[in-house]
Amino acid sequence: MPTYRDILTQTCELLEPYAKGRALEEGTDLLNHVGLDSIQAMEVLLAAEGRFDMSIPLNVLAEVRTVGDLAQQLQHLLERR
């Protein structure tokens, strides 16, 4: 089972193509700082599903605002498998 730090690092790697050179940290806002639109958010979820070999329900997005939020949600899903 990956640690939260491992998941956070991998989450940042998944988001890097969308960051446009901005540094990604736990508190980075995905909408205001990264500028993710709904299609890009779906692409990130699909990439995360592949990276972590799991299915991610779409309602997870309602709980996600920052990079850390996304990493936490992924950690919770991994713990429940």
C-alpha positions in Angstrom: 0.0 0.0 0.0 1.5 3.3 -1.0 1.9 6.0 1.6 0.1 9.3 1.4 3.5 11.0 0.4 3.9 8.4 -2.4 0.3 9.1 -3.6 0.9 12.9 -3.4 4.1 12.6 -5.5 2.4 10.5 -8.1 -0.6 12.9 -8.1 1.7 15.8 -8.8 3.3 13.8 -11.7 -0.2 13.2 -13.2 -1.0 16.9 -13.0 2.4 18.1 -14.2 1.3 18.3 -17.9 -1.5 20.7 -17.0 0.5 22.9 -14.6 2.2 24.9 -17.4 5.4 25.2 -15.5 3.8 26.1 -12.1 5.0 24.3 -9.0 2.6 21.8 -7.7 2.2 21.4 -3.9 -0.3 19.9 -1.6 -2.3 23.2 -1.3 -2.2 24.0 -5.0 -5.8 24.8 -6.2 -6.6 22.8 -9.2 -9.1 25.3 -10.7 -7.6 28.6 -9.8 -3.9 27.8 -9.9 -3.6 24.9 -12.4 -6.7 25.9 -14.4 -8.1 22.4 -14.9 -11.3 22.4 -16.9 -13.8 19.5 -16.7 -12.3 17.6 -19.6 -8.8 17.9 -18.1 -10.1 16.7 -14.8 -11.6 13.6 -16.5 -8.2 13.0 -18.2 -6.5 13.2 -14.8 -8.9 10.8 -13.3 -8.4 8.3 -16.1 -4.7 8.6 -15.7 -5.0 8.1 -12.0 -7.1 5.0 -12.6 -4.4 3.6 -14.8 -1.6 4.6 -12.4 -3.2 3.2 -9.3 -5.1 0.3 -11.0 -8.5 1.2 -9.6 -11.8 2.7 -10.6 -12.6 6.2 -9.4 -16.2 7.3 -9.1 -17.0 10.7 -10.6 -18.5 11.9 -7.4 -15.0 12.1 -6.0 -14.5 15.3 -7.9 -17.1 17.1 -5.7 -14.7 16.7 -2.8 -11.6 17.8 -4.6 -10.2 21.4 -4.7 -6.5 21.0 -4.2 -3.7 18.6 -5.1 -3.8 17.4 -1.6 -7.6 16.8 -1.7 -7.1 14.6 -4.8 -4.3 12.7 -3.2 -6.4 12.1 0.0 -9.3 10.9 -2.1 -7.0 8.5 -4.0 -5.6 7.2 -0.7 -9.1 6.6 0.7 -10.1 4.7 -2.4 -6.9 2.6 -2.3 -7.5 1.7 1.3 -11.0 0.5 0.5 -10.0 -2.0 -2.2 
